[in-house]
Amino acid sequence: MASSSHQEIGTFGVWDYLVFAGMLFISAAIGVYYAFRRGGQQTPKDFMMGGRKMTAMPVALSLTASFISAIAVLGTPSEVYRFGAILSIWAFSYVLVVIITAEVFLPVFYKLEITSTHEVRRHLCTLRFFLGLRKV
């Protein structure tokens, strides 16, 4: 017979709901604080480029954090359990990607005022057109 303090698997308890609600509240409070502190974004460029006030490293870290999916975060511990610590090479590759992105790609994108890889493609097509390499 199970004890009364034992929960069923797959259900949230009171503490689970409190932690989840606390996380949502803190995230919302940070957003509201910065919205009122800075007056919000005034233009789409402020939203996309952060007012052009951030250096390359925070932008690279932000891009890397958004690149790492929830599936990777949840699946990595099971991969390490199954295949061992050799998966730590993956972490080193992420550090390398952040450094290369911050030092090579982002300064070029920043100077060209490019906000997405789709704009890179558009610029390349325009360049090819002006060089006579592509017909309209």
C-alpha positions as CSV (number, residue, x, y, z in Angstrom):
1,M,0.0,0.0,0.0
2,A,1.4,3.4,-1.0
3,S,1.9,6.1,1.6
4,S,-0.3,9.2,1.4
5,S,2.7,11.5,0.8
6,H,3.6,9.6,-2.4
7,Q,2.5,11.3,-5.6
8,E,1.4,9.7,-8.8
9,I,3.9,9.9,-11.7
10,G,2.9,12.6,-14.2
11,T,1.0,14.9,-11.9
12,F,1.9,18.3,-10.6
13,G,2.0,18.9,-6.9
14,V,1.6,22.2,-5.0
15,W,5.3,22.9,-5.1
16,D,5.5,22.2,-8.8
17,Y,2.7,24.7,-9.5
18,L,4.3,27.3,-7.2
19,V,7.7,27.0,-9.0
20,F,6.0,27.2,-12.4
21,A,3.9,30.2,-11.4
22,G,7.0,31.9,-9.9
23,M,9.0,31.4,-13.1
24,L,6.2,32.9,-15.2
25,F,5.8,35.8,-12.8
26,I,9.5,36.6,-12.7
27,S,9.7,36.4,-16.5
28,A,6.7,38.7,-16.9
29,A,8.1,41.1,-14.3
30,I,11.4,41.5,-16.1
31,G,9.5,42.2,-19.4
32,V,7.2,44.8,-17.8
33,Y,10.2,46.5,-16.0
34,Y,12.2,46.9,-19.1
35,A,9.1,48.0,-21.1
36,F,8.5,50.9,-18.7
37,R,12.1,51.7,-17.9
38,R,13.1,52.3,-21.5
39,G,9.7,53.3,-22.9
40,G,9.5,50.3,-25.1
41,Q,10.7,50.0,-28.7
42,Q,9.8,53.1,-30.7
43,T,10.5,51.6,-34.1
44,P,10.8,48.2,-35.7
45,K,14.5,48.8,-36.0
46,D,14.7,49.3,-32.3
47,F,13.1,45.9,-31.8
48,M,15.2,44.1,-34.4
49,M,18.6,45.7,-33.7
50,G,18.2,46.5,-30.0
51,G,18.7,50.2,-30.7
52,R,22.2,49.2,-32.1
53,K,23.6,49.6,-28.5
54,M,24.7,46.0,-27.9
55,T,28.1,44.7,-28.7
56,A,28.7,41.5,-30.8
57,M,29.2,39.1,-27.9
58,P,25.8,39.5,-26.2
59,V,24.1,39.2,-29.6
60,A,26.0,36.0,-30.3
61,L,25.2,34.6,-26.9
62,S,21.5,35.4,-27.5
63,L,21.5,33.8,-30.9
64,T,23.2,30.7,-29.5
65,A,20.7,30.5,-26.6
66,S,17.8,30.7,-29.1
67,F,19.5,28.1,-31.3
68,I,19.7,25.5,-28.6
69,S,16.3,23.9,-28.6
70,A,14.3,22.5,-25.8
71,I,14.7,19.1,-27.3
72,A,18.5,19.4,-27.0
73,V,18.3,20.5,-23.4
74,L,16.0,17.6,-22.5
75,G,17.7,15.0,-24.6
76,T,21.4,15.8,-23.8
77,P,21.3,14.1,-20.3
78,S,20.0,10.9,-21.8
79,E,22.6,11.0,-24.6
80,V,25.4,11.4,-22.0
81,Y,23.9,8.5,-20.0
82,R,23.7,6.3,-23.1
83,F,27.0,7.2,-24.9
84,G,29.1,8.7,-22.2
85,A,31.0,11.9,-21.7
86,I,32.2,11.9,-25.3
87,L,29.2,14.1,-26.0
88,S,31.1,16.9,-24.1
89,I,32.8,17.7,-27.5
90,W,29.4,19.1,-28.4
91,A,29.8,21.8,-25.7
92,F,33.2,22.7,-27.0
93,S,31.8,23.1,-30.5
94,Y,29.1,25.5,-29.2
95,V,31.8,27.7,-27.6
96,L,33.7,27.7,-30.9
97,V,30.5,28.6,-32.8
98,V,29.8,31.5,-30.4
99,I,33.3,32.9,-30.8
100,I,33.3,32.6,-34.6
101,T,29.8,34.1,-34.8
102,A,30.7,37.1,-32.6
103,E,34.0,37.8,-34.2
104,V,33.4,37.0,-37.9
105,F,29.8,37.1,-38.9
106,L,28.1,39.6,-36.6
107,P,30.5,42.6,-37.2
108,V,29.8,42.2,-41.0
109,F,26.0,41.9,-40.4
110,Y,26.1,44.9,-38.0
111,K,27.9,47.2,-40.5
112,L,25.5,46.2,-43.3
113,E,22.6,46.7,-40.9
114,I,21.4,43.2,-41.7
115,T,18.9,41.7,-39.3
116,S,18.4,38.2,-40.7
117,T,20.0,35.7,-43.0
118,H,17.1,36.3,-45.5
119,E,18.5,39.8,-46.0
120,V,22.0,38.3,-46.7
121,R,20.4,36.4,-49.6
122,R,18.7,39.5,-50.9
123,H,22.0,41.4,-50.8
124,L,23.8,38.6,-52.7
125,C,21.1,38.5,-55.4
126,T,21.3,42.3,-55.8
127,L,25.1,42.1,-56.0
128,R,24.9,39.3,-58.6
129,F,22.4,41.4,-60.6
130,F,24.7,44.5,-60.7
131,L,27.7,42.4,-61.6
132,G,25.8,40.9,-64.5
133,L,25.9,37.4,-63.2
134,R,22.2,36.9,-63.0
135,K,19.3,37.9,-65.3
136,V,16.1,39.4,-63.9
